[in-house]
Amino acid sequence: MFKFADCSLIASRNGKLGFCTAHAVVPIVESIIETQIPQNPINLHDPEEKSSKYHFLQRLNPKFYISVLVNCRNPKQVRQVHAQVSVHGMLQNLVVANKLVYFYSYYKALDDAYALFDGMCERDSVSWSVMVGGFAKVGDYMNCFGTFRELIRSGERPDNYTLPFVIRACRDLKDLQMGRLIHHIVYKFGLVVDHFVCAALVDMYAKCGEIDDARFLFDKMQKTDLVTWTVMIGGYAECRNANESLVLFDRMREEGVVPDKVAMVTIVFACAKLGVMHKARMIDDYIQRKKFRLDVILGTAMIDMYAKCGCVESAREIFDRMEEKNVISWSAMIAAYGYHGQGRKALDLFPMMLDSGILPNKITLVSLLYACSHAGLVEEGLQIFSSMSEDYSVKPDVKHYTCVVDLLGRAGRLKEALKLIESMTVEKDDGLWCAFLGACRTHKHVAMAEKAATSLLELQPKNPGHYVLLSNIFANAGRWEDVAKIRDLMSQRKLKKTPGWTWIEVDNKSHQFSVGDTTHPRSKEIYEVLKILSDKLELFGYVPDTDFVLHDVDEELKIGILYTHSEKLAIAFGLMATPEHTPIRIIKNLRVCGDCHTFCKFVSAIEGRVIIVRDANRFHHFKEGVCSCGDYW
C-alpha cells in the first residue's frame, strides 16, 4: 500500500499499482483494515475462524512474501506480490522491499525496480547493490553509474557487492577513465585488499588493455583464485603477450591451483595466439591426462589452436574426436583448411555439415569465401556468394563482400572487384579497401591503387600499414618522388612502419630475428650457413628477385638487403640447430615477401626439409620445392 515517501504512496486499485497523496491514504488504510480484521471476536474453537486468523497472521510475516517471490516466474507475478505487500503494509520491512527490487531486476523490469527503490525512505547496502547490479546486468550503464553516484552522495559506504558491478560496467564499456575513477573510490574506502573488488579491477584493466596495471594489482593480491588466474592469463593473450600467458599457467599449477574447463579454454586460446607447436602438444597432453571432455567450447578452441600452430591434420583429429559439434565447430574447421590453402577440403566439408543438420551462419560463409579466395576457386566462391541469401537466409555483410573483392582481386579481375565495391549497399570499411589495395599491388595497377588508398586513408589516417602499402606500390612502379612524399607524410603524422620479425621454434624455445640481425649468440655461424646455402641455391637456379627491395638503390645493394631478410636468417638457424629431415616452423608478423617465398621453395627441395611459414595472412607449407598455396597468394 505504501511507497514511504513524503509526497507519494502506492495504493492498489483494481489490481493495479497507483499513486496517492499522504493525506488520501488514511481512509484507504482504514478500509483495508476493515476488510482484513473481523469486527466480532474470533472464536478460536471454530476451525474456519482459526484458519482465517492463521492466514491473516501469516501475511504479516516477511518470510511468507519472500517465499512467494522466490516462486514468481515473471514480472507480472512479482507485481501481484508487490500489490499484496502494499495492501498488508509490509513495504516498511526492508528485507521484503529489497527482495521486490531484486526480483524486478532479475526479470529485467528495471522501471518497476527503480520506482520502488526511488521511493524507499530507508535503504541499506543490499538495496544499492541490487539496483546498481540490475542496471549493469541489462547493459544500462548510464543508470548504473548514475545510481552509484547517488550512493556515494548519500554518504552510504560502497561494499564489495556493489563495487564489482560498477567495475564490470567499466570493463564492458572499456571506459578506462571511469575505471580509474572507481579505483580511486576503492582506495578511499579501504577496499583495495578485498578479494572480490581487486579481482574485478584486474579484470577491468586487462580488458581495457592496461595489462601492466592489471599485473600490478594481481601481484599485490593476498589470495588469488582460479577466476583471477584465468583473467590474467586471458589478458596477456589479448594483449599479444601469449608467452606470458603460458608462463602464468605453469606458475598457477605450481601454486596448486587446478584449472577448470574455462581456464583450459583460455590457455588454449593463448597458445593459438603464440603459434608454438610444442606448447600445443603439451596442453593437449595435459587435457587428455586430466580427462577434460572435448565439448563444443574446448574442442573448437583446440581446433583453432592446432590450426594456428601449423598442423591442420591435428586440428582435424580433434574435430573428428568431438562427440558434439555446432556451427562454430564446423566453421572453425572450414576456416582452418582455408588459411592453410586447402580450399578444396574446406568445400568438401561444407556438404557434410549440411548433411548433419547444421545450417551455416555468417561466420561459416566468411570462412568458405576466404578458403576459395586463398585457393583460387573463383567460380565456386562467386556461386556461394550469390546463393547465400536465397539458400541460407544470410544477408551478405561487409566481411562477405571483402572476401569476394579479395577473390576477384587475386584472380586479376580488378575491374569486377571495383564494380562490386561501387555497387554494394552495405557500409564500406578499411578491410574492404585494404583487400582491394593489396590486389592492386599484386597486379601492379597503380591508378586503381591510388583510388583505393584515398578511401582507405580517409577511414584510417593513423594506420601506418596503409601508407607503407601505397609506398610499396609506388616503389614497384619506380615512382620514387611519390614514395618520398608518402614517407614525408608519415613523418609529419609521426607514424612508424611496423618492423618485420621472424620467430623460429628450436628445442622448445623461440628465437627472434629482424632484417640484418646480428644479436643472436650464434649470429656468425648463421651468416656462414646462409652464405653456403645461398651459393648452393643459385647453382640450382635461384635468382634473388630485387623487385621486392623497395629502396632506390643499385642492384648490388638490393641483393645484399634481400640476403639478410629475417625469414632467411631464421631458416639458416633452423637448418643448423634442428635434426635433419625434421620440419622447420617459422612465424612472420608481416606478409612474407615474394623472394623469401621462392627461397623457401628451393630450400625445401635441396635440403629435403618441410618448411611451415605462418605469416600475417595465412600458412605456407613448403615441401619438395612446392608450396601449398600453389603460388596463389
C-alpha positions as CSV (number, residue, x, y, z in Angstrom):
1,M,0.0,0.0,0.0
2,F,2.8,2.4,0.9
3,K,5.8,3.6,-1.0
4,F,7.0,5.5,2.1
5,A,7.9,8.8,0.5
6,D,6.5,12.1,1.8
7,C,5.0,13.1,-1.4
8,S,3.6,9.8,-2.8
9,L,2.3,6.4,-1.6
10,I,1.3,3.4,-3.6
11,A,-2.2,2.1,-3.4
12,S,-3.7,-1.0,-5.1
13,R,-6.7,-0.1,-7.2
14,N,-8.5,-2.8,-9.4
15,G,-5.3,-5.0,-9.2
16,K,-3.0,-2.2,-10.5
17,L,-0.5,-0.1,-8.6
18,G,-1.3,3.6,-8.4
19,F,-0.2,6.7,-6.5
20,C,-1.9,8.9,-4.0
21,T,-1.0,11.6,-1.5
22,A,-0.2,11.0,2.1
23,H,-3.5,12.7,3.2
24,A,-5.6,10.5,1.0
25,V,-4.1,7.2,2.2
26,V,-5.7,7.2,5.6
27,P,-9.2,6.3,4.5
28,I,-7.7,3.7,2.2
29,V,-5.8,2.1,5.1
30,E,-8.9,2.1,7.3
31,S,-11.0,0.4,4.6
32,I,-8.3,-2.3,4.0
33,I,-8.0,-2.9,7.8
34,E,-11.8,-3.2,8.0
35,T,-11.8,-5.9,5.3
36,Q,-8.9,-7.8,6.8
37,I,-9.8,-7.7,10.6
38,P,-13.1,-9.2,11.8
39,Q,-15.3,-6.8,13.8
40,N,-16.6,-9.6,16.1
41,P,-14.4,-11.5,18.5
42,I,-12.8,-14.6,17.0
43,N,-13.9,-18.0,18.3
44,L,-10.7,-20.0,18.5
45,H,-12.8,-23.2,18.8
46,D,-14.3,-22.5,15.3
47,P,-11.8,-24.2,12.7
48,E,-12.8,-21.7,10.0
49,E,-12.2,-18.7,12.1
50,K,-9.0,-20.2,13.5
51,S,-7.7,-20.8,9.9
52,S,-8.7,-17.3,8.9
53,K,-6.7,-15.9,11.8
54,Y,-3.7,-18.1,10.8
55,H,-3.7,-16.8,7.2
56,F,-4.0,-13.2,8.3
57,L,-1.1,-13.5,10.7
58,Q,0.9,-15.4,8.0
59,R,0.5,-12.4,5.7
60,L,2.2,-10.2,8.3
61,N,5.3,-12.5,8.3
62,P,8.0,-11.2,5.9
63,K,9.1,-14.8,5.2
64,F,5.8,-15.5,3.6
65,Y,6.3,-12.9,0.9
66,I,9.9,-13.8,0.4
67,S,8.9,-17.5,-0.3
68,V,6.2,-16.3,-2.7
69,L,8.6,-14.1,-4.5
70,V,11.0,-16.9,-4.9
71,N,8.3,-18.8,-6.8
72,C,7.5,-16.0,-9.2
73,R,8.2,-16.7,-12.8
74,N,7.7,-13.3,-14.5
75,P,7.3,-9.6,-13.7
76,K,3.5,-9.8,-13.7
77,Q,3.6,-12.3,-10.8
78,V,6.1,-10.0,-9.0
79,R,3.7,-7.1,-9.4
80,Q,0.9,-9.1,-7.9
81,V,3.0,-9.9,-4.9
82,H,4.0,-6.2,-4.7
83,A,0.3,-5.3,-4.6
84,Q,-0.3,-7.7,-1.7
85,V,2.8,-6.5,0.2
86,S,1.4,-2.9,-0.2
87,V,-2.1,-3.9,0.9
88,H,-0.7,-5.6,4.1
89,G,1.6,-2.8,5.0
90,M,4.8,-4.9,4.6
91,L,6.7,-2.4,2.4
92,Q,8.1,-0.9,5.5
93,N,10.0,-4.1,6.0
94,L,13.4,-3.5,4.3
95,V,14.1,-7.2,3.7
96,V,10.8,-7.5,1.8
97,A,11.3,-4.3,-0.1
98,N,14.8,-5.3,-1.2
99,K,13.5,-8.7,-2.4
100,L,10.9,-7.0,-4.5
101,V,13.6,-4.7,-6.0
102,Y,15.8,-7.8,-6.6
103,F,13.1,-9.8,-8.4
104,Y,12.0,-6.9,-10.5
105,S,15.7,-6.5,-11.6
106,Y,16.0,-10.3,-12.1
107,Y,13.2,-10.2,-14.6
108,K,14.6,-7.0,-16.2
109,A,11.6,-4.9,-15.1
110,L,14.0,-2.0,-14.2
111,D,11.4,0.7,-14.4
112,D,9.4,-1.1,-11.7
113,A,12.5,-1.8,-9.7
114,Y,13.7,1.8,-9.7
115,A,10.2,3.2,-9.0
116,L,10.1,1.1,-5.8
117,F,13.8,1.8,-5.0
118,D,13.4,5.6,-5.5
119,G,10.5,5.7,-3.1
120,M,12.2,3.8,-0.2
121,C,12.8,6.1,2.7
122,E,15.2,3.5,4.1
123,R,17.9,1.8,2.1
124,D,20.8,-0.4,3.1
125,S,23.8,-1.8,1.1
126,V,21.7,-4.6,-0.3
127,S,19.2,-2.0,-1.8
128,W,22.0,-0.2,-3.6
129,S,23.8,-3.3,-4.7
130,V,20.7,-4.8,-6.2
131,M,19.8,-1.6,-8.0
132,V,23.3,-0.9,-9.4
133,G,23.7,-4.6,-10.4
134,G,20.3,-4.7,-12.0
135,F,21.2,-1.8,-14.3
136,A,24.6,-3.3,-15.0
137,K,23.2,-6.7,-16.0
138,V,20.9,-5.3,-18.6
139,G,23.6,-3.1,-20.1
140,D,22.0,0.2,-18.9
141,Y,25.4,1.6,-17.9
142,M,24.3,5.2,-17.7
143,N,21.8,4.5,-15.0
144,C,24.2,2.1,-13.3
145,F,26.8,4.9,-13.0
146,G,24.1,7.4,-12.0
147,T,22.7,5.2,-9.2
148,F,26.3,4.5,-8.0
149,R,26.8,8.3,-7.9
150,E,23.7,8.6,-5.8
151,L,25.1,6.0,-3.4
152,I,28.3,8.0,-3.0
153,R,26.5,11.3,-2.5
154,S,24.1,9.7,0.1
155,G,27.1,9.1,2.3
156,E,26.5,5.3,2.3
157,R,29.7,3.2,2.2
158,P,30.0,1.2,-1.0
159,D,30.7,-2.5,-0.3
160,N,32.3,-5.5,-2.1
161,Y,29.0,-6.4,-3.7
162,T,28.2,-3.0,-5.3
163,L,31.7,-2.1,-6.5
164,P,32.3,-5.1,-8.7
165,F,29.1,-4.4,-10.6
166,V,30.3,-0.8,-11.4
167,I,33.9,-2.0,-12.2
168,R,32.5,-4.6,-14.6
169,A,30.4,-1.9,-16.3
170,C,33.7,0.0,-16.9
171,R,35.2,-3.2,-18.3
172,D,32.3,-3.9,-20.7
173,L,32.4,-0.3,-21.9
174,K,36.2,-0.3,-22.0
175,D,35.9,3.0,-20.1
176,L,39.4,3.3,-18.6
177,Q,38.8,6.8,-17.3
178,M,35.7,5.8,-15.3
179,G,37.5,2.6,-14.3
180,R,40.4,4.6,-12.8
181,L,37.9,6.9,-11.0
182,I,36.2,3.9,-9.4
183,H,39.7,2.6,-8.5
184,H,40.3,5.9,-6.5
185,I,37.0,5.3,-4.7
186,V,38.1,1.8,-3.8
187,Y,41.3,3.2,-2.3
188,K,39.3,5.9,-0.4
189,F,37.1,3.3,1.3
190,G,40.0,0.9,2.0
191,L,38.6,-1.9,-0.2
192,V,41.8,-2.4,-2.3
193,V,42.6,-5.5,-0.3
194,D,39.2,-7.0,-0.8
195,H,39.5,-10.1,-3.0
196,F,36.3,-9.6,-5.0
197,V,36.9,-5.9,-5.7
198,C,40.6,-6.4,-6.6
199,A,39.7,-9.3,-8.9
200,A,37.2,-7.1,-10.7
201,L,39.8,-4.4,-11.1
202,V,42.3,-6.9,-12.5
203,D,39.7,-8.0,-15.0
204,M,38.8,-4.4,-15.9
205,Y,42.4,-3.3,-16.5
206,A,43.1,-6.5,-18.5
207,K,40.1,-6.0,-20.8
208,C,41.0,-2.3,-21.3
209,G,44.4,-3.3,-22.5
210,E,46.2,-1.9,-19.4
211,I,48.0,-5.2,-18.7
212,D,50.7,-3.7,-16.6
213,D,48.2,-2.2,-14.2
214,A,46.3,-5.5,-14.1
215,R,49.5,-7.4,-13.3
216,F,50.5,-4.9,-10.5
217,L,47.2,-5.5,-8.7
218,F,47.3,-9.2,-9.4
219,D,50.8,-9.5,-7.8
220,K,49.6,-7.4,-4.8
221,M,46.6,-9.7,-4.1
222,Q,46.9,-11.7,-0.9
223,K,45.0,-14.6,-2.3
224,T,44.4,-15.4,-6.0
225,D,41.7,-17.8,-7.0
226,L,41.2,-19.7,-10.2
227,V,39.0,-17.0,-11.7
228,T,41.7,-14.3,-11.2
229,W,44.4,-16.5,-12.7
230,T,42.2,-17.2,-15.7
231,V,41.5,-13.4,-16.2
232,M,45.2,-12.6,-16.0
233,I,46.2,-15.4,-18.5
234,G,43.5,-14.3,-20.9
235,G,44.5,-10.7,-20.5
236,Y,48.1,-11.4,-21.6
237,A,46.8,-13.4,-24.6
238,E,44.5,-10.5,-25.7
239,C,47.4,-8.0,-25.3
240,R,49.6,-10.0,-27.6
241,N,51.9,-11.4,-24.9
242,A,50.7,-15.0,-25.1
243,N,54.1,-16.2,-24.0
244,E,53.5,-14.7,-20.6
245,S,50.1,-16.4,-20.5
246,L,51.8,-19.7,-20.7
247,V,54.3,-18.7,-18.0
248,L,51.5,-17.8,-15.7
249,F,49.7,-21.1,-16.5
250,D,52.8,-23.0,-15.4
251,R,53.1,-20.9,-12.2
252,M,49.4,-21.3,-11.4
253,R,49.8,-25.1,-11.4
254,E,52.9,-24.9,-9.4
255,E,51.0,-23.0,-6.7
256,G,48.5,-25.8,-6.5
257,V,45.6,-24.1,-8.4
258,V,43.8,-26.7,-10.5
259,P,42.5,-25.3,-13.8
260,D,38.9,-25.9,-14.8
261,K,37.5,-26.0,-18.3
262,V,37.2,-22.3,-18.6
263,A,40.9,-21.9,-17.7
264,M,41.8,-24.5,-20.2
265,V,39.9,-22.8,-23.0
266,T,41.7,-19.6,-22.1
267,I,45.2,-21.2,-22.2
268,V,44.3,-22.9,-25.5
269,F,43.4,-19.5,-26.9
270,A,46.7,-18.1,-25.7
271,C,48.6,-21.0,-27.3
272,A,46.8,-20.3,-30.6
273,K,47.9,-16.7,-30.4
274,L,51.5,-17.8,-29.8
275,G,51.5,-20.4,-32.6
276,V,54.1,-22.6,-30.9
277,M,53.7,-26.3,-31.7
278,H,55.5,-27.9,-28.7
279,K,53.3,-25.8,-26.3
280,A,50.2,-27.0,-28.2
281,R,51.3,-30.6,-27.8
282,M,51.9,-30.1,-24.1
283,I,48.5,-28.5,-23.5
284,D,46.8,-31.3,-25.5
285,D,48.6,-33.9,-23.3
286,Y,47.5,-32.2,-20.1
287,I,43.9,-32.1,-21.3
288,Q,43.9,-35.8,-22.1
289,R,45.7,-36.6,-18.8
290,K,43.2,-34.7,-16.7
291,K,40.4,-36.3,-18.8
292,F,38.7,-33.0,-19.8
293,R,35.7,-33.7,-22.0
294,L,36.1,-32.4,-25.6
295,D,32.8,-30.5,-25.6
296,V,31.9,-27.9,-28.2
297,I,33.7,-25.0,-26.5
298,L,37.0,-26.7,-25.6
299,G,37.1,-28.8,-28.8
300,T,36.5,-25.8,-31.0
301,A,39.3,-23.9,-29.2
302,M,41.7,-26.8,-29.8
303,I,40.8,-27.0,-33.5
304,D,41.8,-23.3,-33.7
305,M,44.9,-23.8,-31.6
306,Y,46.3,-26.7,-33.8
307,A,45.4,-24.9,-37.0
308,K,47.2,-21.7,-35.9
309,C,50.2,-23.7,-34.7
310,G,50.6,-25.0,-38.3
311,C,49.2,-28.6,-38.0
312,V,45.8,-28.8,-39.8
313,E,45.9,-32.6,-39.6
314,S,45.9,-32.4,-35.7
315,A,43.1,-29.9,-35.9
316,R,41.1,-32.4,-38.0
317,E,41.8,-35.2,-35.5
318,I,40.4,-33.1,-32.7
319,F,37.4,-32.3,-34.9
320,D,36.7,-36.0,-35.6
321,R,37.1,-36.8,-31.9
322,M,34.4,-34.4,-30.8
323,E,31.1,-36.1,-30.0
324,E,29.1,-33.0,-30.4
325,K,29.6,-30.2,-32.9
326,N,27.8,-26.9,-33.5
327,V,28.0,-24.4,-36.3
328,I,31.1,-22.7,-34.7
329,S,33.0,-26.0,-34.6
330,W,32.3,-26.7,-38.3
331,S,33.2,-23.1,-39.2
332,A,36.5,-23.3,-37.3
333,M,37.5,-26.5,-39.2
334,I,36.5,-24.9,-42.6
335,A,38.5,-21.8,-41.7
336,A,41.5,-23.9,-40.7
337,Y,41.5,-25.5,-44.2
338,G,41.1,-22.1,-45.7
339,Y,44.2,-20.4,-44.2
340,H,46.3,-23.5,-44.8
341,G,45.5,-23.1,-48.5
342,Q,43.4,-26.3,-48.7
343,G,40.3,-24.7,-50.2
344,R,39.0,-28.0,-51.8
345,K,38.9,-29.7,-48.4
346,A,37.1,-26.7,-46.9
347,L,34.5,-27.0,-49.7
348,D,34.2,-30.8,-49.2
349,L,33.5,-30.3,-45.5
350,F,30.5,-27.9,-46.2
351,P,28.0,-30.5,-47.6
352,M,29.0,-32.8,-44.6
353,M,27.9,-30.0,-42.3
354,L,24.6,-29.6,-44.1
355,D,24.0,-33.4,-44.0
356,S,24.5,-33.3,-40.2
357,G,21.5,-30.9,-40.0
358,I,23.5,-27.8,-39.2
359,L,22.9,-24.7,-41.3
360,P,25.7,-22.2,-41.9
361,N,25.8,-18.8,-40.3
362,K,27.7,-15.6,-41.3
363,I,31.0,-16.9,-40.0
364,T,30.7,-20.2,-41.9
365,L,30.2,-18.4,-45.2
366,V,33.0,-15.9,-44.5
367,S,35.3,-19.0,-43.8
368,L,34.2,-20.6,-47.1
369,L,34.7,-17.5,-49.2
370,Y,38.1,-17.0,-47.6
371,A,39.1,-20.6,-48.4
372,C,38.0,-20.0,-52.0
373,S,39.9,-16.8,-52.2
374,H,43.2,-18.3,-51.0
375,A,42.9,-21.3,-53.2
376,G,42.0,-19.6,-56.5
377,L,38.5,-21.2,-56.5
378,V,36.9,-18.1,-58.1
379,E,33.7,-19.6,-59.6
380,E,33.0,-21.7,-56.5
381,G,33.4,-18.6,-54.3
382,L,31.1,-16.5,-56.6
383,Q,28.5,-19.2,-56.5
384,I,28.5,-19.4,-52.7
385,F,28.2,-15.6,-52.5
386,S,25.3,-15.3,-55.0
387,S,23.3,-18.1,-53.3
388,M,23.9,-17.3,-49.6
389,S,20.7,-15.1,-49.2
390,E,18.4,-17.4,-51.0
391,D,19.7,-20.8,-49.9
392,Y,20.8,-20.0,-46.3
393,S,18.9,-16.8,-45.5
394,V,22.2,-15.0,-44.7
395,K,22.4,-11.4,-45.9
396,P,25.9,-10.5,-47.0
397,D,27.7,-8.0,-44.8
398,V,31.0,-6.1,-45.4
399,K,33.1,-9.2,-44.4
400,H,31.5,-11.3,-47.2
401,Y,32.0,-8.5,-49.7
402,T,35.6,-8.2,-48.6
403,C,36.2,-11.9,-49.3
404,V,34.7,-11.6,-52.8
405,V,36.7,-8.5,-53.5
406,D,39.8,-10.4,-52.4
407,L,38.7,-13.4,-54.5
408,L,38.4,-11.3,-57.7
409,G,41.4,-9.2,-56.9
410,R,43.8,-12.2,-56.5
411,A,42.5,-13.5,-59.9
412,G,43.4,-10.2,-61.5
413,R,39.7,-9.3,-62.1
414,L,40.2,-5.8,-60.6
415,K,37.5,-4.1,-62.7
416,E,34.9,-6.5,-61.5
417,A,36.1,-6.1,-57.9
418,L,35.9,-2.3,-58.2
419,K,32.4,-2.6,-59.7
420,L,31.3,-4.7,-56.8
421,I,32.6,-2.2,-54.3
422,E,30.8,0.7,-56.1
423,S,27.5,-1.2,-56.3
424,M,27.4,-2.6,-52.7
425,T,24.8,-1.0,-50.4
426,V,26.5,-2.0,-47.1
427,E,28.9,0.4,-45.4
428,K,32.5,0.0,-46.7
429,D,35.2,-0.4,-44.1
430,D,39.1,-0.4,-44.1
431,G,39.3,-4.1,-44.5
432,L,37.4,-4.0,-47.8
433,W,39.7,-1.2,-49.3
434,C,42.8,-2.9,-47.9
435,A,41.9,-6.1,-49.8
436,F,41.5,-4.2,-53.0
437,L,44.7,-2.2,-52.5
438,G,46.6,-5.5,-51.9
439,A,45.2,-6.8,-55.2
440,C,46.3,-3.6,-56.9
441,R,49.8,-4.1,-55.5
442,T,50.0,-7.8,-56.7
443,H,48.9,-6.9,-60.2
444,K,50.8,-3.5,-60.3
445,H,47.7,-1.4,-61.1
446,V,48.8,2.0,-59.8
447,A,45.8,4.1,-60.8
448,M,43.3,1.8,-59.0
449,A,45.7,1.6,-56.1
450,E,45.6,5.4,-55.7
451,K,41.8,5.3,-55.7
452,A,41.7,2.6,-53.0
453,A,44.4,4.3,-50.9
454,T,42.4,7.6,-50.9
455,S,39.4,5.9,-49.5
456,L,41.5,3.9,-47.1
457,L,43.3,6.8,-45.6
458,E,40.0,8.7,-45.1
459,L,38.8,5.8,-43.0
460,Q,42.1,5.2,-41.1
461,P,44.5,8.1,-41.4
462,K,46.6,6.9,-38.4
463,N,47.3,3.4,-39.7
464,P,51.0,3.2,-40.9
465,G,50.4,0.0,-42.7
466,H,48.2,1.7,-45.4
467,Y,50.9,4.3,-46.1
468,V,53.6,1.6,-46.4
469,L,51.4,-0.5,-48.8
470,L,50.9,2.6,-51.1
471,S,54.6,3.5,-50.8
472,N,55.5,-0.1,-51.9
473,I,53.2,0.2,-54.9
474,F,54.8,3.4,-56.0
475,A,58.3,1.9,-55.4
476,N,57.4,-1.1,-57.6
477,A,56.4,1.4,-60.3
478,G,59.6,3.3,-59.9
479,R,57.7,6.5,-58.8
480,W,60.3,7.4,-56.2
481,E,59.1,11.0,-55.8
482,D,55.7,9.7,-54.7
483,V,57.5,7.3,-52.4
484,A,59.3,10.2,-50.8
485,K,56.0,12.2,-50.4
486,I,54.4,9.2,-48.6
487,R,57.3,8.8,-46.3
488,D,57.3,12.6,-45.6
489,L,53.6,12.4,-44.8
490,M,54.3,9.5,-42.4
491,S,57.0,11.6,-40.7
492,Q,54.7,14.6,-40.4
493,R,52.0,12.5,-38.8
494,K,54.5,10.7,-36.6
495,L,53.7,7.3,-38.0
496,K,56.3,4.5,-38.0
497,K,56.4,1.4,-40.1
498,T,55.9,-1.9,-38.2
499,P,59.2,-3.6,-38.2
500,G,59.4,-7.2,-39.6
501,W,60.2,-10.0,-37.2
502,T,60.5,-13.7,-37.7
503,W,60.4,-16.3,-34.9
504,I,61.6,-19.9,-35.1
505,E,60.9,-22.7,-32.6
506,V,64.1,-24.8,-31.7
507,D,64.4,-27.1,-28.7
508,N,61.2,-25.8,-27.2
509,K,62.4,-22.2,-27.3
510,S,61.5,-19.3,-29.6
511,H,64.3,-17.4,-31.3
512,Q,63.6,-13.9,-32.9
513,F,65.2,-12.3,-35.9
514,S,64.9,-9.0,-37.7
515,V,66.3,-8.0,-41.1
516,G,70.2,-7.8,-40.9
517,D,70.0,-9.1,-37.3
518,T,73.4,-9.7,-35.6
519,T,72.1,-10.0,-32.0
520,H,71.7,-13.8,-31.9
521,P,74.5,-15.6,-29.9
522,R,75.2,-17.8,-32.9
523,S,75.0,-14.9,-35.4
524,K,78.4,-15.6,-37.0
525,E,77.5,-19.3,-37.7
526,I,74.1,-18.3,-39.0
527,Y,75.6,-16.0,-41.7
528,E,78.2,-18.6,-42.7
529,V,75.4,-21.2,-43.2
530,L,73.3,-18.7,-45.1
531,K,76.2,-17.8,-47.4
532,I,76.8,-21.5,-48.2
533,L,73.1,-22.1,-48.7
534,S,72.6,-19.1,-51.0
535,D,75.5,-20.2,-53.2
536,K,74.1,-23.7,-53.4
537,L,70.6,-22.4,-54.3
538,E,72.0,-20.2,-57.0
539,L,73.6,-23.3,-58.6
540,F,70.2,-24.8,-58.8
541,G,68.6,-21.8,-60.4
542,Y,67.6,-19.5,-57.6
543,V,67.9,-15.8,-58.6
544,P,67.2,-13.1,-56.0
545,D,64.2,-11.1,-57.0
546,T,65.2,-7.5,-56.4
547,D,61.7,-6.2,-57.2
548,F,61.0,-6.9,-53.5
549,V,63.6,-4.4,-52.4
550,L,61.6,-1.2,-52.2
551,H,64.5,1.3,-52.0
552,D,66.0,3.5,-54.7
553,V,69.5,1.9,-54.6
554,D,71.7,0.0,-57.1
555,E,71.2,-3.7,-57.8
556,E,74.1,-5.0,-55.7
557,L,72.8,-3.3,-52.6
558,K,69.3,-4.7,-53.3
559,I,70.7,-8.2,-53.4
560,G,72.6,-7.5,-50.1
561,I,69.3,-6.4,-48.4
562,L,67.4,-9.4,-49.7
563,Y,70.2,-11.7,-48.4
564,T,69.6,-10.7,-44.8
565,H,65.8,-10.9,-44.6
566,S,64.6,-12.2,-41.3
567,E,62.9,-15.3,-42.8
568,K,66.3,-16.4,-44.3
569,L,68.2,-15.9,-41.1
570,A,65.6,-18.0,-39.2
571,I,65.7,-20.8,-41.8
572,A,69.5,-20.8,-41.8
573,F,69.4,-21.1,-38.0
574,G,66.8,-23.9,-38.2
575,L,69.0,-25.9,-40.6
576,M,71.9,-25.8,-38.3
577,A,70.0,-26.2,-35.0
578,T,67.4,-28.9,-35.8
579,P,67.9,-32.6,-36.7
580,E,67.9,-33.4,-40.5
581,H,64.6,-34.2,-42.1
582,T,62.6,-32.5,-39.3
583,P,60.2,-29.7,-40.1
584,I,61.3,-26.1,-39.8
585,R,58.5,-23.9,-38.4
586,I,58.7,-20.1,-38.6
587,I,56.3,-17.2,-37.9
588,K,56.4,-13.9,-39.6
589,N,54.5,-10.9,-38.3
590,L,54.1,-9.4,-41.8
591,R,53.3,-10.9,-45.2
592,V,56.2,-13.0,-46.4
593,C,57.9,-11.3,-49.4
594,G,57.9,-13.0,-52.9
595,D,61.7,-13.5,-52.9
596,C,61.6,-15.3,-49.5
597,H,58.7,-17.4,-50.8
598,T,60.9,-18.6,-53.7
599,F,63.9,-19.0,-51.4
600,C,61.8,-21.4,-49.1
601,K,60.7,-23.5,-52.1
602,F,64.3,-24.0,-53.2
603,V,65.5,-24.8,-49.6
604,S,62.7,-27.4,-49.2
605,A,63.8,-29.1,-52.4
606,I,67.5,-29.0,-51.9
607,E,67.7,-29.7,-48.2
608,G,64.9,-32.1,-48.0
609,R,63.1,-30.2,-45.3
610,V,59.4,-29.3,-44.8
611,I,59.2,-25.6,-44.0
612,I,56.0,-24.2,-42.5
613,V,55.6,-20.5,-42.5
614,R,52.8,-18.6,-40.7
615,D,52.7,-15.0,-41.9
616,A,50.2,-12.3,-41.3
617,N,47.6,-13.7,-43.7
618,R,47.9,-17.5,-43.9
619,F,50.1,-20.6,-43.7
620,H,52.6,-21.7,-46.4
621,H,53.7,-25.4,-46.4
622,F,56.8,-25.9,-48.5
623,K,57.7,-29.4,-49.4
624,E,59.9,-30.8,-52.2
625,G,60.0,-27.4,-53.9
626,V,56.3,-26.8,-53.9
627,C,54.2,-24.5,-51.7
628,S,50.7,-25.4,-50.5
629,C,49.4,-22.0,-51.8
630,G,50.2,-23.1,-55.4
631,D,51.9,-19.7,-55.7
632,Y,48.5,-18.2,-55.5
633,W,48.8,-15.8,-52.5
